């Protein structure tokens, strides 16, 4: 019976897939514009690992959580609030937000919005939601396993990103320090 296979966890997994698909369209548009402006990509060969991990997380929710799993509305509300933080990150980066790592020489590194508080808020959100969404349905093991995988994948992506942005970050931090001394 279809109701034994498709329940709220599967519907949510499909909605997350649609959400991330829409984000991919936005990312692709920004990527094209950045390349046209002369941006260089770092870690290109690593991107398939990131994309596969993301799809594996969504698939784990779809296939490993029973259709009959009940939901914690408190955890669901926290997950939804976390999406607000996710879109705060995306809107803060604006045209510079992509799924991949691009750097545009001379462009300042963003130090506003959530970047005032964390160097990599996008990845903090990703790791938090990876643990949280399966927990909404009581699938703690799925959250822990996929969270551990995502943490390892993103730790390396952060290394790649920090290396790619190091020169721009130094210039941005120097500009901020100069502004503070002029005030």
PyMOL CGO cylinders between C-alpha atoms (Angstrom):
from pymol import cmd
from pymol.cgo import CYLINDER

trace = [
    CYLINDER, 0.00, 0.00, 0.00, 1.29, 3.49, -0.90, 0.3, 1, 1, 1, 1, 1, 1,
    CYLINDER, 1.29, 3.49, -0.90, 0.65, 4.88, 2.59, 0.3, 1, 1, 1, 1, 1, 1,
    CYLINDER, 0.65, 4.88, 2.59, 3.10, 2.28, 3.95, 0.3, 1, 1, 1, 1, 1, 1,
    CYLINDER, 3.10, 2.28, 3.95, 5.83, 3.68, 1.68, 0.3, 1, 1, 1, 1, 1, 1,
    CYLINDER, 5.83, 3.68, 1.68, 5.07, 7.40, 1.59, 0.3, 1, 1, 1, 1, 1, 1,
    CYLINDER, 5.07, 7.40, 1.59, 4.45, 9.34, 4.77, 0.3, 1, 1, 1, 1, 1, 1,
    CYLINDER, 4.45, 9.34, 4.77, 5.42, 12.67, 6.26, 0.3, 1, 1, 1, 1, 1, 1,
    CYLINDER, 5.42, 12.67, 6.26, 9.19, 11.91, 6.26, 0.3, 1, 1, 1, 1, 1, 1,
    CYLINDER, 9.19, 11.91, 6.26, 9.12, 11.11, 2.55, 0.3, 1, 1, 1, 1, 1, 1,
    CYLINDER, 9.12, 11.11, 2.55, 7.04, 14.20, 1.75, 0.3, 1, 1, 1, 1, 1, 1,
    CYLINDER, 7.04, 14.20, 1.75, 9.45, 16.37, 3.74, 0.3, 1, 1, 1, 1, 1, 1,
    CYLINDER, 9.45, 16.37, 3.74, 12.44, 14.77, 1.97, 0.3, 1, 1, 1, 1, 1, 1,
    CYLINDER, 12.44, 14.77, 1.97, 10.85, 15.60, -1.40, 0.3, 1, 1, 1, 1, 1, 1,
    CYLINDER, 10.85, 15.60, -1.40, 10.16, 19.17, -0.26, 0.3, 1, 1, 1, 1, 1, 1,
    CYLINDER, 10.16, 19.17, -0.26, 13.79, 19.55, 0.85, 0.3, 1, 1, 1, 1, 1, 1,
    CYLINDER, 13.79, 19.55, 0.85, 14.89, 18.18, -2.53, 0.3, 1, 1, 1, 1, 1, 1,
    CYLINDER, 14.89, 18.18, -2.53, 12.72, 20.79, -4.28, 0.3, 1, 1, 1, 1, 1, 1,
    CYLINDER, 12.72, 20.79, -4.28, 14.08, 23.52, -2.00, 0.3, 1, 1, 1, 1, 1, 1,
    CYLINDER, 14.08, 23.52, -2.00, 17.66, 22.54, -2.72, 0.3, 1, 1, 1, 1, 1, 1,
    CYLINDER, 17.66, 22.54, -2.72, 16.88, 22.27, -6.43, 0.3, 1, 1, 1, 1, 1, 1,
    CYLINDER, 16.88, 22.27, -6.43, 15.63, 25.87, -6.42, 0.3, 1, 1, 1, 1, 1, 1,
    CYLINDER, 15.63, 25.87, -6.42, 18.77, 26.88, -4.54, 0.3, 1, 1, 1, 1, 1, 1,
    CYLINDER, 18.77, 26.88, -4.54, 20.86, 25.10, -7.19, 0.3, 1, 1, 1, 1, 1, 1,
    CYLINDER, 20.86, 25.10, -7.19, 19.23, 27.25, -9.89, 0.3, 1, 1, 1, 1, 1, 1,
    CYLINDER, 19.23, 27.25, -9.89, 20.13, 30.39, -7.92, 0.3, 1, 1, 1, 1, 1, 1,
    CYLINDER, 20.13, 30.39, -7.92, 23.65, 29.06, -7.34, 0.3, 1, 1, 1, 1, 1, 1,
    CYLINDER, 23.65, 29.06, -7.34, 24.08, 28.29, -11.05, 0.3, 1, 1, 1, 1, 1, 1,
    CYLINDER, 24.08, 28.29, -11.05, 22.95, 31.80, -12.01, 0.3, 1, 1, 1, 1, 1, 1,
    CYLINDER, 22.95, 31.80, -12.01, 25.42, 33.32, -9.53, 0.3, 1, 1, 1, 1, 1, 1,
    CYLINDER, 25.42, 33.32, -9.53, 28.15, 30.96, -10.76, 0.3, 1, 1, 1, 1, 1, 1,
    CYLINDER, 28.15, 30.96, -10.76, 27.69, 32.08, -14.37, 0.3, 1, 1, 1, 1, 1, 1,
    CYLINDER, 27.69, 32.08, -14.37, 27.83, 35.75, -13.32, 0.3, 1, 1, 1, 1, 1, 1,
    CYLINDER, 27.83, 35.75, -13.32, 30.93, 35.22, -11.18, 0.3, 1, 1, 1, 1, 1, 1,
    CYLINDER, 30.93, 35.22, -11.18, 32.75, 33.38, -13.97, 0.3, 1, 1, 1, 1, 1, 1,
    CYLINDER, 32.75, 33.38, -13.97, 31.81, 36.16, -16.40, 0.3, 1, 1, 1, 1, 1, 1,
    CYLINDER, 31.81, 36.16, -16.40, 33.29, 38.68, -13.91, 0.3, 1, 1, 1, 1, 1, 1,
    CYLINDER, 33.29, 38.68, -13.91, 36.55, 36.71, -13.78, 0.3, 1, 1, 1, 1, 1, 1,
    CYLINDER, 36.55, 36.71, -13.78, 36.07, 34.63, -10.63, 0.3, 1, 1, 1, 1, 1, 1,
    CYLINDER, 36.07, 34.63, -10.63, 38.21, 31.54, -10.19, 0.3, 1, 1, 1, 1, 1, 1,
    CYLINDER, 38.21, 31.54, -10.19, 36.95, 28.24, -8.80, 0.3, 1, 1, 1, 1, 1, 1,
    CYLINDER, 36.95, 28.24, -8.80, 38.76, 26.36, -6.04, 0.3, 1, 1, 1, 1, 1, 1,
    CYLINDER, 38.76, 26.36, -6.04, 38.19, 22.72, -5.16, 0.3, 1, 1, 1, 1, 1, 1,
    CYLINDER, 38.19, 22.72, -5.16, 36.32, 21.93, -8.35, 0.3, 1, 1, 1, 1, 1, 1,
    CYLINDER, 36.32, 21.93, -8.35, 37.17, 18.23, -8.19, 0.3, 1, 1, 1, 1, 1, 1,
    CYLINDER, 37.17, 18.23, -8.19, 35.76, 18.05, -4.64, 0.3, 1, 1, 1, 1, 1, 1,
    CYLINDER, 35.76, 18.05, -4.64, 32.32, 19.43, -5.52, 0.3, 1, 1, 1, 1, 1, 1,
    CYLINDER, 32.32, 19.43, -5.52, 30.87, 16.03, -6.55, 0.3, 1, 1, 1, 1, 1, 1,
    CYLINDER, 30.87, 16.03, -6.55, 31.64, 14.75, -3.03, 0.3, 1, 1, 1, 1, 1, 1,
    CYLINDER, 31.64, 14.75, -3.03, 29.68, 17.65, -1.55, 0.3, 1, 1, 1, 1, 1, 1,
    CYLINDER, 29.68, 17.65, -1.55, 26.74, 17.19, -3.92, 0.3, 1, 1, 1, 1, 1, 1,
    CYLINDER, 26.74, 17.19, -3.92, 26.64, 13.43, -3.37, 0.3, 1, 1, 1, 1, 1, 1,
    CYLINDER, 26.64, 13.43, -3.37, 26.72, 13.84, 0.39, 0.3, 1, 1, 1, 1, 1, 1,
    CYLINDER, 26.72, 13.84, 0.39, 23.84, 16.29, 0.24, 0.3, 1, 1, 1, 1, 1, 1,
    CYLINDER, 23.84, 16.29, 0.24, 21.75, 13.97, -1.91, 0.3, 1, 1, 1, 1, 1, 1,
    CYLINDER, 21.75, 13.97, -1.91, 22.63, 11.00, 0.33, 0.3, 1, 1, 1, 1, 1, 1,
    CYLINDER, 22.63, 11.00, 0.33, 21.31, 12.91, 3.35, 0.3, 1, 1, 1, 1, 1, 1,
    CYLINDER, 21.31, 12.91, 3.35, 18.00, 13.61, 1.62, 0.3, 1, 1, 1, 1, 1, 1,
    CYLINDER, 18.00, 13.61, 1.62, 17.81, 10.00, 0.37, 0.3, 1, 1, 1, 1, 1, 1,
    CYLINDER, 17.81, 10.00, 0.37, 18.49, 8.70, 3.89, 0.3, 1, 1, 1, 1, 1, 1,
    CYLINDER, 18.49, 8.70, 3.89, 15.47, 10.61, 5.16, 0.3, 1, 1, 1, 1, 1, 1,
    CYLINDER, 15.47, 10.61, 5.16, 13.33, 9.31, 2.30, 0.3, 1, 1, 1, 1, 1, 1,
    CYLINDER, 13.33, 9.31, 2.30, 14.41, 5.66, 2.45, 0.3, 1, 1, 1, 1, 1, 1,
    CYLINDER, 14.41, 5.66, 2.45, 15.52, 5.02, 6.02, 0.3, 1, 1, 1, 1, 1, 1,
    CYLINDER, 15.52, 5.02, 6.02, 12.82, 6.74, 8.05, 0.3, 1, 1, 1, 1, 1, 1,
    CYLINDER, 12.82, 6.74, 8.05, 9.57, 4.77, 8.18, 0.3, 1, 1, 1, 1, 1, 1,
    CYLINDER, 9.57, 4.77, 8.18, 6.55, 6.41, 6.56, 0.3, 1, 1, 1, 1, 1, 1,
    CYLINDER, 6.55, 6.41, 6.56, 4.68, 5.92, 9.83, 0.3, 1, 1, 1, 1, 1, 1,
    CYLINDER, 4.68, 5.92, 9.83, 7.24, 7.85, 11.92, 0.3, 1, 1, 1, 1, 1, 1,
    CYLINDER, 7.24, 7.85, 11.92, 5.67, 10.48, 14.11, 0.3, 1, 1, 1, 1, 1, 1,
    CYLINDER, 5.67, 10.48, 14.11, 7.03, 14.01, 14.15, 0.3, 1, 1, 1, 1, 1, 1,
    CYLINDER, 7.03, 14.01, 14.15, 8.18, 16.23, 16.98, 0.3, 1, 1, 1, 1, 1, 1,
    CYLINDER, 8.18, 16.23, 16.98, 6.54, 19.57, 16.29, 0.3, 1, 1, 1, 1, 1, 1,
    CYLINDER, 6.54, 19.57, 16.29, 9.01, 21.36, 18.57, 0.3, 1, 1, 1, 1, 1, 1,
    CYLINDER, 9.01, 21.36, 18.57, 11.99, 20.01, 16.60, 0.3, 1, 1, 1, 1, 1, 1,
    CYLINDER, 11.99, 20.01, 16.60, 10.15, 20.74, 13.35, 0.3, 1, 1, 1, 1, 1, 1,
    CYLINDER, 10.15, 20.74, 13.35, 9.68, 24.37, 14.44, 0.3, 1, 1, 1, 1, 1, 1,
    CYLINDER, 9.68, 24.37, 14.44, 13.39, 24.63, 15.26, 0.3, 1, 1, 1, 1, 1, 1,
    CYLINDER, 13.39, 24.63, 15.26, 14.24, 23.17, 11.84, 0.3, 1, 1, 1, 1, 1, 1,
    CYLINDER, 14.24, 23.17, 11.84, 11.96, 25.71, 10.14, 0.3, 1, 1, 1, 1, 1, 1,
    CYLINDER, 11.96, 25.71, 10.14, 13.57, 28.53, 12.13, 0.3, 1, 1, 1, 1, 1, 1,
    CYLINDER, 13.57, 28.53, 12.13, 16.95, 27.23, 11.00, 0.3, 1, 1, 1, 1, 1, 1,
    CYLINDER, 16.95, 27.23, 11.00, 15.79, 27.71, 7.40, 0.3, 1, 1, 1, 1, 1, 1,
    CYLINDER, 15.79, 27.71, 7.40, 15.40, 31.40, 8.24, 0.3, 1, 1, 1, 1, 1, 1,
    CYLINDER, 15.40, 31.40, 8.24, 19.08, 31.45, 9.23, 0.3, 1, 1, 1, 1, 1, 1,
    CYLINDER, 19.08, 31.45, 9.23, 19.92, 29.57, 6.02, 0.3, 1, 1, 1, 1, 1, 1,
    CYLINDER, 19.92, 29.57, 6.02, 18.24, 32.28, 3.92, 0.3, 1, 1, 1, 1, 1, 1,
    CYLINDER, 18.24, 32.28, 3.92, 19.84, 35.02, 6.02, 0.3, 1, 1, 1, 1, 1, 1,
    CYLINDER, 19.84, 35.02, 6.02, 23.20, 33.56, 4.97, 0.3, 1, 1, 1, 1, 1, 1,
    CYLINDER, 23.20, 33.56, 4.97, 22.14, 33.32, 1.32, 0.3, 1, 1, 1, 1, 1, 1,
    CYLINDER, 22.14, 33.32, 1.32, 20.75, 36.87, 1.24, 0.3, 1, 1, 1, 1, 1, 1,
    CYLINDER, 20.75, 36.87, 1.24, 23.83, 38.24, 3.00, 0.3, 1, 1, 1, 1, 1, 1,
    CYLINDER, 23.83, 38.24, 3.00, 26.14, 36.75, 0.36, 0.3, 1, 1, 1, 1, 1, 1,
    CYLINDER, 26.14, 36.75, 0.36, 23.76, 37.72, -2.45, 0.3, 1, 1, 1, 1, 1, 1,
    CYLINDER, 23.76, 37.72, -2.45, 25.45, 37.36, -5.83, 0.3, 1, 1, 1, 1, 1, 1,
    CYLINDER, 25.45, 37.36, -5.83, 28.45, 35.64, -4.21, 0.3, 1, 1, 1, 1, 1, 1,
    CYLINDER, 28.45, 35.64, -4.21, 26.42, 32.71, -2.83, 0.3, 1, 1, 1, 1, 1, 1,
    CYLINDER, 26.42, 32.71, -2.83, 27.04, 29.46, -4.70, 0.3, 1, 1, 1, 1, 1, 1,
    CYLINDER, 27.04, 29.46, -4.70, 27.28, 25.79, -3.81, 0.3, 1, 1, 1, 1, 1, 1,
    CYLINDER, 27.28, 25.79, -3.81, 30.83, 25.81, -5.07, 0.3, 1, 1, 1, 1, 1, 1,
    CYLINDER, 30.83, 25.81, -5.07, 33.89, 27.84, -4.06, 0.3, 1, 1, 1, 1, 1, 1,
    CYLINDER, 33.89, 27.84, -4.06, 34.57, 30.90, -6.19, 0.3, 1, 1, 1, 1, 1, 1,
    CYLINDER, 34.57, 30.90, -6.19, 36.77, 33.85, -5.45, 0.3, 1, 1, 1, 1, 1, 1,
    CYLINDER, 36.77, 33.85, -5.45, 36.72, 37.15, -7.28, 0.3, 1, 1, 1, 1, 1, 1,
    CYLINDER, 36.72, 37.15, -7.28, 39.94, 39.11, -6.99, 0.3, 1, 1, 1, 1, 1, 1,
    CYLINDER, 39.94, 39.11, -6.99, 39.43, 42.44, -5.28, 0.3, 1, 1, 1, 1, 1, 1,
    CYLINDER, 39.43, 42.44, -5.28, 35.98, 41.62, -3.93, 0.3, 1, 1, 1, 1, 1, 1,
    CYLINDER, 35.98, 41.62, -3.93, 35.67, 42.07, -0.16, 0.3, 1, 1, 1, 1, 1, 1,
    CYLINDER, 35.67, 42.07, -0.16, 35.01, 39.05, 2.04, 0.3, 1, 1, 1, 1, 1, 1,
    CYLINDER, 35.01, 39.05, 2.04, 31.61, 39.37, 3.68, 0.3, 1, 1, 1, 1, 1, 1,
    CYLINDER, 31.61, 39.37, 3.68, 31.89, 40.29, 7.36, 0.3, 1, 1, 1, 1, 1, 1,
    CYLINDER, 31.89, 40.29, 7.36, 28.26, 41.33, 7.96, 0.3, 1, 1, 1, 1, 1, 1,
    CYLINDER, 28.26, 41.33, 7.96, 25.02, 39.52, 8.73, 0.3, 1, 1, 1, 1, 1, 1,
    CYLINDER, 25.02, 39.52, 8.73, 25.67, 36.07, 10.23, 0.3, 1, 1, 1, 1, 1, 1,
    CYLINDER, 25.67, 36.07, 10.23, 29.31, 36.40, 9.17, 0.3, 1, 1, 1, 1, 1, 1,
    CYLINDER, 29.31, 36.40, 9.17, 29.77, 38.86, 12.07, 0.3, 1, 1, 1, 1, 1, 1,
    CYLINDER, 29.77, 38.86, 12.07, 29.29, 35.90, 14.42, 0.3, 1, 1, 1, 1, 1, 1,
    CYLINDER, 29.29, 35.90, 14.42, 30.71, 32.90, 12.55, 0.3, 1, 1, 1, 1, 1, 1,
    CYLINDER, 30.71, 32.90, 12.55, 33.26, 32.52, 9.79, 0.3, 1, 1, 1, 1, 1, 1,
    CYLINDER, 33.26, 32.52, 9.79, 31.19, 29.77, 8.09, 0.3, 1, 1, 1, 1, 1, 1,
    CYLINDER, 31.19, 29.77, 8.09, 27.54, 30.14, 9.13, 0.3, 1, 1, 1, 1, 1, 1,
    CYLINDER, 27.54, 30.14, 9.13, 26.30, 28.31, 6.03, 0.3, 1, 1, 1, 1, 1, 1,
    CYLINDER, 26.30, 28.31, 6.03, 28.17, 25.17, 7.05, 0.3, 1, 1, 1, 1, 1, 1,
    CYLINDER, 28.17, 25.17, 7.05, 27.05, 25.48, 10.68, 0.3, 1, 1, 1, 1, 1, 1,
    CYLINDER, 27.05, 25.48, 10.68, 23.44, 25.55, 9.45, 0.3, 1, 1, 1, 1, 1, 1,
    CYLINDER, 23.44, 25.55, 9.45, 24.07, 22.57, 7.16, 0.3, 1, 1, 1, 1, 1, 1,
    CYLINDER, 24.07, 22.57, 7.16, 25.49, 20.46, 9.98, 0.3, 1, 1, 1, 1, 1, 1,
    CYLINDER, 25.49, 20.46, 9.98, 22.73, 21.49, 12.39, 0.3, 1, 1, 1, 1, 1, 1,
    CYLINDER, 22.73, 21.49, 12.39, 19.95, 20.68, 9.93, 0.3, 1, 1, 1, 1, 1, 1,
    CYLINDER, 19.95, 20.68, 9.93, 21.59, 17.36, 9.06, 0.3, 1, 1, 1, 1, 1, 1,
    CYLINDER, 21.59, 17.36, 9.06, 21.26, 16.27, 12.68, 0.3, 1, 1, 1, 1, 1, 1,
    CYLINDER, 21.26, 16.27, 12.68, 17.93, 18.00, 13.29, 0.3, 1, 1, 1, 1, 1, 1,
    CYLINDER, 17.93, 18.00, 13.29, 15.66, 16.91, 10.43, 0.3, 1, 1, 1, 1, 1, 1,
    CYLINDER, 15.66, 16.91, 10.43, 16.04, 13.17, 11.04, 0.3, 1, 1, 1, 1, 1, 1,
    CYLINDER, 16.04, 13.17, 11.04, 15.59, 13.88, 14.78, 0.3, 1, 1, 1, 1, 1, 1,
    CYLINDER, 15.59, 13.88, 14.78, 12.21, 15.45, 13.95, 0.3, 1, 1, 1, 1, 1, 1,
    CYLINDER, 12.21, 15.45, 13.95, 11.12, 11.90, 13.11, 0.3, 1, 1, 1, 1, 1, 1,
    CYLINDER, 11.12, 11.90, 13.11, 13.01, 10.20, 15.94, 0.3, 1, 1, 1, 1, 1, 1,
    CYLINDER, 13.01, 10.20, 15.94, 15.72, 8.90, 13.60, 0.3, 1, 1, 1, 1, 1, 1,
    CYLINDER, 15.72, 8.90, 13.60, 18.66, 9.86, 15.77, 0.3, 1, 1, 1, 1, 1, 1,
    CYLINDER, 18.66, 9.86, 15.77, 20.98, 7.28, 14.20, 0.3, 1, 1, 1, 1, 1, 1,
    CYLINDER, 20.98, 7.28, 14.20, 20.36, 8.72, 10.72, 0.3, 1, 1, 1, 1, 1, 1,
    CYLINDER, 20.36, 8.72, 10.72, 21.11, 12.20, 12.06, 0.3, 1, 1, 1, 1, 1, 1,
    CYLINDER, 21.11, 12.20, 12.06, 24.28, 11.14, 13.83, 0.3, 1, 1, 1, 1, 1, 1,
    CYLINDER, 24.28, 11.14, 13.83, 25.64, 9.11, 10.92, 0.3, 1, 1, 1, 1, 1, 1,
    CYLINDER, 25.64, 9.11, 10.92, 24.83, 11.66, 8.22, 0.3, 1, 1, 1, 1, 1, 1,
    CYLINDER, 24.83, 11.66, 8.22, 25.90, 14.49, 10.51, 0.3, 1, 1, 1, 1, 1, 1,
    CYLINDER, 25.90, 14.49, 10.51, 29.28, 12.85, 11.00, 0.3, 1, 1, 1, 1, 1, 1,
    CYLINDER, 29.28, 12.85, 11.00, 29.67, 12.33, 7.25, 0.3, 1, 1, 1, 1, 1, 1,
    CYLINDER, 29.67, 12.33, 7.25, 28.65, 15.93, 6.50, 0.3, 1, 1, 1, 1, 1, 1,
    CYLINDER, 28.65, 15.93, 6.50, 31.00, 17.26, 9.18, 0.3, 1, 1, 1, 1, 1, 1,
    CYLINDER, 31.00, 17.26, 9.18, 33.94, 15.44, 7.60, 0.3, 1, 1, 1, 1, 1, 1,
    CYLINDER, 33.94, 15.44, 7.60, 33.01, 16.57, 4.07, 0.3, 1, 1, 1, 1, 1, 1,
    CYLINDER, 33.01, 16.57, 4.07, 32.50, 20.17, 5.14, 0.3, 1, 1, 1, 1, 1, 1,
    CYLINDER, 32.50, 20.17, 5.14, 35.67, 20.28, 7.24, 0.3, 1, 1, 1, 1, 1, 1,
    CYLINDER, 35.67, 20.28, 7.24, 37.67, 19.67, 4.07, 0.3, 1, 1, 1, 1, 1, 1,
    CYLINDER, 37.67, 19.67, 4.07, 35.53, 22.11, 2.05, 0.3, 1, 1, 1, 1, 1, 1,
    CYLINDER, 35.53, 22.11, 2.05, 36.19, 24.75, 4.71, 0.3, 1, 1, 1, 1, 1, 1,
    CYLINDER, 36.19, 24.75, 4.71, 39.95, 24.17, 4.32, 0.3, 1, 1, 1, 1, 1, 1,
    CYLINDER, 39.95, 24.17, 4.32, 39.62, 24.63, 0.56, 0.3, 1, 1, 1, 1, 1, 1,
    CYLINDER, 39.62, 24.63, 0.56, 37.49, 27.74, 0.98, 0.3, 1, 1, 1, 1, 1, 1,
    CYLINDER, 37.49, 27.74, 0.98, 39.74, 29.32, 3.62, 0.3, 1, 1, 1, 1, 1, 1,
    CYLINDER, 39.74, 29.32, 3.62, 42.77, 28.78, 1.40, 0.3, 1, 1, 1, 1, 1, 1,
    CYLINDER, 42.77, 28.78, 1.40, 40.99, 30.27, -1.62, 0.3, 1, 1, 1, 1, 1, 1,
    CYLINDER, 40.99, 30.27, -1.62, 39.79, 33.30, 0.34, 0.3, 1, 1, 1, 1, 1, 1,
    CYLINDER, 39.79, 33.30, 0.34, 42.93, 33.89, 2.42, 0.3, 1, 1, 1, 1, 1, 1,
    CYLINDER, 42.93, 33.89, 2.42, 44.25, 36.84, 0.39, 0.3, 1, 1, 1, 1, 1, 1,
    CYLINDER, 44.25, 36.84, 0.39, 40.84, 38.49, 0.12, 0.3, 1, 1, 1, 1, 1, 1,
    CYLINDER, 40.84, 38.49, 0.12, 40.14, 37.86, 3.82, 0.3, 1, 1, 1, 1, 1, 1,
    CYLINDER, 40.14, 37.86, 3.82, 43.41, 39.53, 4.83, 0.3, 1, 1, 1, 1, 1, 1,
    CYLINDER, 43.41, 39.53, 4.83, 42.54, 42.60, 2.74, 0.3, 1, 1, 1, 1, 1, 1,
    CYLINDER, 42.54, 42.60, 2.74, 39.00, 42.75, 4.18, 0.3, 1, 1, 1, 1, 1, 1,
    CYLINDER, 39.00, 42.75, 4.18, 40.21, 42.42, 7.76, 0.3, 1, 1, 1, 1, 1, 1,
    CYLINDER, 40.21, 42.42, 7.76, 42.85, 45.09, 7.15, 0.3, 1, 1, 1, 1, 1, 1,
    CYLINDER, 42.85, 45.09, 7.15, 40.18, 47.42, 5.72, 0.3, 1, 1, 1, 1, 1, 1,
    CYLINDER, 40.18, 47.42, 5.72, 37.97, 46.87, 8.80, 0.3, 1, 1, 1, 1, 1, 1,
    CYLINDER, 37.97, 46.87, 8.80, 40.92, 47.54, 11.11, 0.3, 1, 1, 1, 1, 1, 1,
    CYLINDER, 40.92, 47.54, 11.11, 41.73, 50.75, 9.19, 0.3, 1, 1, 1, 1, 1, 1,
    CYLINDER, 41.73, 50.75, 9.19, 38.11, 51.93, 9.48, 0.3, 1, 1, 1, 1, 1, 1,
    CYLINDER, 38.11, 51.93, 9.48, 38.16, 51.33, 13.23, 0.3, 1, 1, 1, 1, 1, 1,
    CYLINDER, 38.16, 51.33, 13.23, 41.31, 53.39, 13.70, 0.3, 1, 1, 1, 1, 1, 1,
    CYLINDER, 41.31, 53.39, 13.70, 39.89, 56.24, 11.59, 0.3, 1, 1, 1, 1, 1, 1,
    CYLINDER, 39.89, 56.24, 11.59, 36.76, 56.49, 13.74, 0.3, 1, 1, 1, 1, 1, 1,
]
cmd.load_cgo(trace, "trace")
